Amino acid sequence: MPKVVVQKELCKGCGLCVDACPTKNLAMGQRVNAQGYAYVVWDKKAKCTGCAICGRLCPDIALRIYKEERK
């Protein structure tokens, strides 16, 4: 099962990944990081396909996409 890890301190909350996600797994969160930006959160319950479009569009390289669960 794919997994997206948001590096919250790198995220500036631009929302490009949220708009691009075909399965709507990403959303803008309510909390802010140390720089004061609301960062993206990943919905573990939604059906992520691991397409990595979100990671390719992120200008801050704040997303890590794993195709298999790391042990």
C-alpha positions in Angstrom: 0.0 0.0 0.0 1.4 3.4 -1.0 2.2 6.0 1.7 2.8 9.7 1.5 4.9 11.4 4.2 4.6 15.1 4.5 7.7 16.9 5.9 5.7 19.6 7.6 8.6 21.9 8.3 9.3 22.1 4.5 5.7 22.6 3.4 4.6 26.2 2.7 1.0 25.3 2.2 0.8 26.2 -1.5 -1.9 23.5 -2.1 -0.5 22.4 -5.5 -0.4 18.8 -4.3 -3.9 19.0 -2.9 -5.4 20.2 -6.2 -3.4 17.6 -8.2 -4.2 14.5 -6.2 -6.5 12.3 -8.4 -7.8 10.4 -5.3 -8.1 13.4 -3.0 -5.8 11.9 -0.3 -4.2 15.3 0.6 -5.9 18.2 2.3 -4.8 21.4 3.9 -4.3 20.9 7.6 -5.4 23.1 10.5 -2.0 23.2 12.3 1.0 25.4 11.3 4.7 24.6 11.2 7.5 26.6 12.8 7.4 29.1 9.9 3.7 29.8 10.4 2.5 27.9 7.3 -0.5 25.6 7.4 0.8 22.3 6.0 -0.7 19.5 4.0 -1.9 16.3 5.7 -2.4 12.9 4.1 -5.5 10.8 4.6 -4.4 7.3 5.4 -7.9 5.9 4.9 -8.3 7.1 1.3 -7.2 5.0 -1.6 -3.8 6.3 -2.6 -2.5 4.8 -5.8 1.1 5.9 -5.3 1.1 7.9 -8.6 3.5 10.5 -7.0 2.0 13.4 -8.9 1.9 15.3 -5.6 5.6 14.9 -5.0 6.5 15.9 -8.6 4.5 19.1 -8.3 5.7 20.2 -4.8 8.1 23.2 -5.2 9.5 22.6 -1.7 10.2 18.9 -2.1 8.1 18.4 1.1 6.5 15.1 0.2 8.0 11.6 0.2 6.0 8.9 -1.6 6.6 5.2 -0.7 5.1 2.5 -2.9 5.4 -0.1 -0.2 5.2 0.2 3.5 8.6 0.5 5.0 9.6 -1.9 7.7 
